[in-house]
């Protein structure tokens, strides 16, 4: 089964080499990496092209700004190129060495959409005590809250809501096409990962979690927005910061 890892990237020239290094260190190296340069102004595409490090690495562009648009372009490009399994992470994240192997195991077990475990990065800044201890708990709380929020409930939605963060999810190509994929939107408008989960639920896809599919995510948004602001941002944009693309 052909696995492609899609990474939407906007102005990530400084940080994306670490993401690519993490992917190059995977225990299961049988995958293609597709970076979707989303109109970057800092030479992201050139940095990626010069940083293959043994990866099967491709770069395409999506000029329409938006994580949903870029991710959808990448997923559909991968499917057209023969991908049967699709994974997504972000250009400020570090997949753990067993990430791709855990996703493959989830697919082998019959899952069609997989959400992994998100932990904070420890290499960017020195984490404060509450960040080290509290952020995983906040993620768990958000996952629980998602099961009860009105927007994730409806007669047309099959099965319980399962949080699948955009930086750590995987889906079969068949299900992606069947459910319509990521909405082609900007992150300021729609959290495209939540929209994808509900589209999968409408299509009757089998969703599950893999705690061994671990990705370390950046804390830069938490540092910029504060904890309360970050929670408000992810709760349907109740907090709208002046600068969304924190770099």
C-alpha distance (Angstrom), angle and dihedral (degrees) to the residues before:
residue distance angle dihedral
X1 . . .
X2 3.80 . .
X3 3.83 113.1 .
X4 3.80 122.3 -163.4
X5 3.81 124.3 -173.3
X6 3.81 112.6 -149.5
X7 3.81 120.6 -157.0
X8 3.81 120.0 -174.7
X9 3.81 108.5 -154.1
X10 3.80 133.2 -170.9
X11 3.83 118.7 176.2
X12 3.80 92.2 -21.8
X13 3.81 100.4 136.9
X14 3.79 92.4 121.9
X15 3.79 98.3 46.7
X16 3.79 109.0 29.6
X17 3.85 96.1 78.3
X18 3.82 88.6 69.9
X19 3.81 90.2 52.3
X20 3.80 91.1 50.4
X21 3.81 91.1 47.5
X22 3.82 89.2 53.2
X23 3.79 90.4 52.0
X24 3.80 91.6 47.5
X25 3.83 87.8 56.5
X26 3.81 95.4 57.3
X27 3.79 117.3 131.7
X28 3.82 88.4 -137.9
X29 3.82 103.5 49.0
X30 3.82 97.4 174.9
X31 3.78 100.4 113.6
X32 3.79 143.3 90.1
X33 3.80 122.3 -121.2
X34 3.79 117.5 -143.0
X35 3.81 117.5 -170.8
X36 3.80 114.6 -164.3
X37 3.79 108.6 -154.7
X38 3.79 103.5 -148.2
X39 3.81 100.1 -157.6
X40 3.80 95.7 -62.2
X41 3.80 118.0 -173.9
X42 3.80 97.3 -162.2
X43 3.80 102.7 66.7
X44 3.79 96.1 -96.5
X45 3.82 93.1 153.6
X46 3.81 92.5 53.0
X47 3.81 91.8 48.6
X48 3.81 90.6 51.4
X49 3.80 93.1 47.3
X50 3.81 90.3 53.5
X51 3.79 94.2 47.4
X52 3.80 106.2 60.5
X53 3.86 95.3 132.1
X54 3.80 92.3 -174.0
X55 3.80 95.3 -47.8
X56 3.78 124.0 133.7
X57 3.79 89.1 -118.2
X58 3.80 131.3 178.3
X59 3.83 131.5 177.5
X60 3.79 127.0 -156.8
X61 3.79 132.2 167.2
X62 3.80 133.8 -123.5
X63 3.81 110.7 -173.4
X64 3.80 95.2 -170.7
X65 3.81 104.2 92.7
X66 3.78 114.8 -125.3
X67 3.79 139.0 94.1
X68 3.79 90.1 -126.6
X69 3.80 93.1 51.2
X70 3.81 93.5 45.4
X71 3.80 94.2 45.5
X72 3.80 92.4 47.9
X73 3.80 91.9 48.7
X74 3.80 89.4 51.7
X75 3.79 95.0 47.2
X76 3.80 93.0 49.1
X77 3.80 92.4 45.7
X78 3.81 89.3 52.3
X79 3.80 92.5 49.1
X80 3.81 90.9 50.0
X81 3.82 88.4 51.5
X82 3.80 91.9 54.3
X83 3.81 105.2 -89.3
X84 3.80 114.3 155.2
X85 3.82 95.7 176.7
X86 3.80 123.9 43.6
X87 3.79 130.4 -164.4
X88 3.77 130.6 -179.5
X89 3.76 133.9 -157.4
X90 3.80 131.6 158.6
X91 3.78 132.0 -109.3
X92 3.81 93.3 -112.1
X93 3.81 95.5 51.1
X94 3.80 136.3 92.0
X95 3.82 117.0 -145.3
X96 3.80 111.1 -149.9
X97 3.84 115.5 -114.6
X98 3.81 92.5 -101.1
X99 3.80 95.3 49.2
X100 3.81 101.5 105.0
X101 3.81 91.7 40.2
X102 3.81 90.6 53.2
X103 3.80 91.6 49.4
X104 3.81 91.4 50.9
X105 3.80 89.5 50.1
X106 3.79 89.6 52.7
X107 3.77 91.5 52.7
X108 3.80 90.4 47.4
X109 3.81 87.9 54.5
X110 3.79 89.3 57.6
X111 3.80 102.5 -98.4
X112 3.80 116.9 143.5
X113 3.82 98.9 -172.2
X114 3.79 119.0 31.8
X115 3.78 128.9 -167.6
X116 3.79 117.4 -163.9
X117 3.79 134.8 -159.0
X118 3.79 120.5 -82.1
X119 3.82 122.1 -150.4
X120 3.83 130.0 171.9
X121 3.79 120.6 -95.7
X122 3.78 114.6 -111.5
X123 3.81 99.3 -168.6
X124 3.82 101.2 67.0
X125 3.80 100.5 60.5
X126 3.76 137.9 -10.6
X127 3.79 103.4 -85.1
X128 3.75 119.0 -128.0
X129 3.79 116.3 -125.9
X130 3.81 93.8 -104.8
X131 3.81 90.8 48.6
X132 3.79 92.4 51.5
X133 3.79 94.4 45.9
X134 3.77 103.4 23.8
X135 3.80 106.7 44.4
X136 3.83 96.2 67.6
X137 3.80 88.1 48.9
X138 3.80 90.9 50.1
X139 3.82 90.2 51.7
X140 3.81 89.8 50.7
X141 3.80 90.8 48.7
X142 3.80 91.1 50.3
X143 3.81 90.4 50.9
X144 3.80 90.3 52.6
X145 3.80 92.8 45.7
X146 3.81 89.7 51.6
X147 3.79 90.8 64.2
X148 3.81 90.7 61.6
X149 3.81 105.3 33.6
X150 3.82 111.5 114.9
X151 3.81 93.9 -125.1
X152 3.79 90.2 62.2
X153 3.79 95.5 51.3
X154 3.79 130.3 78.9
X155 3.77 144.0 121.0
X156 3.80 90.5 -100.7
X157 3.81 93.4 55.7
X158 3.81 115.4 90.7
X159 3.79 121.2 -150.1
X160 3.81 128.6 -7.3
X161 3.78 123.3 -47.2
X162 3.82 113.2 -97.1
X163 3.80 117.7 -165.4
X164 3.80 111.0 -125.4
X165 3.79 108.5 178.9
X166 3.80 112.7 -143.7
X167 3.81 91.0 -123.3
X168 3.80 92.7 56.4
X169 3.77 116.1 34.5
X170 3.79 139.8 106.0
X171 3.79 132.7 -164.1
X172 3.79 137.7 179.3
X173 3.78 114.6 -103.8
X174 3.80 89.7 -126.4
X175 3.80 93.0 56.3
X176 3.80 92.7 43.2
X177 3.79 90.6 57.1
X178 3.79 92.6 41.5
X179 3.80 96.0 52.9
X180 3.81 97.0 41.6
X181 3.80 97.3 -109.6
X182 3.78 129.4 -123.2
X183 3.80 115.2 -12.1
X184 3.81 109.1 -109.7
X185 3.76 93.6 -118.1
X186 3.79 142.3 124.5
X187 3.79 119.0 -102.7
X188 3.80 88.1 -119.7
X189 3.80 88.7 65.8
X190 3.81 107.7 33.8
X191 3.80 136.5 10.5
X192 3.79 93.4 -127.2
X193 3.80 95.1 -163.4
X194 3.81 92.7 60.0
X195 3.80 89.9 45.7
X196 3.82 89.8 52.6
X197 3.81 92.6 51.1
X198 3.80 91.5 52.7
X199 3.81 91.6 45.6
X200 3.81 88.0 53.8
X201 3.81 90.4 49.2
X202 3.81 90.0 52.9
X203 3.81 89.2 50.8
X204 3.81 91.6 50.0
X205 3.79 95.6 -117.2
X206 3.79 121.1 165.3
X207 3.83 110.0 -110.3
X208 3.78 127.0 -170.9
X209 3.79 145.1 156.4
X210 3.80 129.6 -113.8
X211 3.79 112.0 -163.4
X212 3.79 89.4 -170.6
X213 3.82 90.9 61.0
X214 3.80 94.7 86.2
X215 3.80 128.5 179.9
X216 3.81 124.7 179.4
X217 3.81 109.5 -140.4
X218 3.78 129.8 -156.1
X219 3.80 119.0 -99.6
X220 3.81 92.8 -153.9
X221 3.80 93.5 106.0
X222 3.81 91.8 50.0
X223 3.80 89.6 49.3
X224 3.81 91.1 50.0
X225 3.81 99.5 41.1
X226 3.80 101.4 29.5
X227 3.78 122.2 -127.7
X228 3.82 96.0 -76.7
X229 3.80 92.1 45.2
X230 3.80 91.7 48.9
X231 3.79 91.8 50.8
X232 3.80 89.1 49.0
X233 3.79 91.1 49.3
X234 3.78 93.0 54.0
X235 3.82 92.0 42.5
X236 3.80 94.7 77.4
X237 3.82 94.7 -61.0
X238 3.77 95.5 -67.0
X239 3.80 84.7 152.2
X240 3.80 113.6 50.5
X241 3.80 112.3 -171.0
X242 3.78 122.6 -154.8
X243 3.82 90.6 -122.7
X244 3.80 116.7 39.2
X245 3.81 99.2 171.3
X246 3.79 98.2 66.5
X247 3.80 112.4 -169.4
